[in-house]
Amino acid sequence: MIHIRAAEPSDAAGIARVHCVTWKEAYRGILDDAYLETLSQKRLTTRWRTALDHRSEDLDEQVFVAVQGKTVIGFLTVGASREAFAPWDSEIGMIYVLKEHRGAGIGRVLMKAAADHSIRRGMFSCGLWVLRDNGGGRDFYEALRGEPTGRKTDSVGGKLVQLVAYWWNDVAALADRSTTPILPGRG
């Protein structure tokens, strides 16, 4: 059985493992390979522990985990928009699910958790940035009817990359769409 819940500081190592593994899978050939090789579960665990310990200071920020038994198999971060001129109130910073668990609807349930959290915090639209060349991620957001709304260039690991924005102007509709079954391999 898979459960979605708010992350706790004790989840830091599990989140770091998912973060490290999924980045190396998803971004090979998109981001600099040397940068990806520097990603370390140990360093990411420290980073996630710090983030989870300080999360309670900002109630808009939340990290959700998908757990199977006691093992973290996916996670999502959500909070208030990080950009002053973005058309959305809340922003999904990260969503990752281990490859062997994709297609079971875990990503959709994580997105529903983010939408529900946004509504509870009084944020009624939601958006995110995704690497332009991340076809799997873009397919997932488009299956949830995210609307492409912008582009920008950013630096990740010392390499300039193109990002595409997706947004949902009605986060309640995202919550509803996130409960609808989809084809295998799409979330």
N, C-alpha and C positions, 0 to 999 in steps of 0.2 A: 504494500500500500504506500502511496506517495502522499505526503502532506505538505501544504504550503503554510508557512508561518513567518512571523517577524524573526529576523536573525538575532542571535544572542552572541555575546563575546566568545563563548565557547565554540561558535561556528567558524571562527576566523580561519583555522587551518583548512577546513573543508571548502570554504569559499575560495581561499587562495589556491587550492588544488584545482578547482573548476576553472578559476580565472586563468591560471597558468596553462593548463591543458587546452582549453578552448581557444585561447589566443593563438597558441602555436598551431592548432588545426585550422582555424578560420582565416588567419591572416598570413600564412605562408605564401609568399609570392606577391602579397599586397603590401605588407610592411617589410622593412629591412630584416633579412634573416638573421644577421648578427645581433640586432636588437632583440628579436624574439628569443634567441638563445640565451640572452642575459636575464630573461625572466626567471625568477627563482621562487619556488613555493615558500621557502624559508623567509625571504624578504617580503613577499606578498602577505604572508601570515602576520608579520609584524605590522605591516600597513593596515591590514583589515582589522586586527585587534585594536589598534589605535582608533580607527574610524568607528568601530562598534562601541568602544568605550565612551566616545564623545558624542555619539549620535543623540543621546537623550537631551542634549543641550538645544537641539533644533527639532521640534516636533514635526515640522514639515518633511524632514528627511527620514527615509525609511529604507531598510534593506530587507527583502523577503528571500527566504530560501525554500527550495524544494528538497525535501528529505525523503529518503527511502530507508526505513529503519532509523539508524542514527547517522546515515551517510548523506552528506550534501551532494546533490546531483545537478543542481542549478541554482541560480540566484538572479535577483533584479534589484537595482537601486532606483529610487524615485524621490523627488523633492520639488521644491519651488523652482521655477525657471531660472537658469543660471545666466540668461542673457536678457538685458533690459528691453531689447526691441523684438524679442521673439513673440509670435502671435499666440503662444500658449502660456497657461498659468503654471502647470506642473511639467516636469521634464524627467524622462527616463534616462538615466545616465548609463546604465549597463544592463544587459540581459543576456545570460549565457546558460546553456544546458549542455551537459556532456553528450557527445555524439551518439553513444549507445542508447540514450534515452529520448532522442529527438523523434518526433512523429507520434508521440503518445499524448500530445496536448498539454504538456508541462509548460511550455512557453506561453500558451494561451491563458492558463490558469495564473501564471505569474503576472501577465498583463492585466488580468481581471483584478488581482490583488492591488496592483498599482492604481488602476482606475478607481477602485473602491476607496483606497487610501486618499487619493486626490479629492474625491467628493467629500469625504469626512473632514478634510482640511480646508474645504471651501474653494478648491481649485477645480474649475469645470471644463477646462480644455487641457490637452496633454500633447507633448511633442518629444522628439528625440532627433539626434544626429547619428547617421550611419555612414560608414565608409562607402563611397560610391561603387567601389569594385567588390563589395560584399554582396554578391547576388543572392545567396541564401537568406541573409538578413533582410534584404529589400523585398524578396518574395514573401517572407513572413509578414512584414508590415503592410504590404499591399493586400495580402489575403485578409488582413484585419481592416481593410479599407482606409489605411492611413493615406493622407493626401500629401504628395510631394509639395513642399512649400518653399524651398530655398536651397542654396548651395553655398559652400565656403571652402576655403583652403585652410588647413591646420598642419601642425607639425606633430608627428608621432614617432618617437624613437629617432629623432633627427632627420626624418624624411617628410617632405611635404606630401600631403595626401588630400584628395578631394572628398568632401563630405556632402551628403544629401540630407535634408530635413524632411521628416514626416510628421504630420500632426493630425489630431482628432479634435475638431472644434467642439464636440460634445462628448465628454469623457464617459457619460452614462451609456452612450451608444457603443463605445469601445468595451465597456464592461459587458454589455449584452452580446456583442460579437465574439467576445472571448470565451463565451460558454457554448458557442455553436461548434459542432464537430467539423473538422477539416480533413482533407486528404492526408494519408500517411506521408511523412517527410516534410510537412509544411508547418510544423510547430508543435 
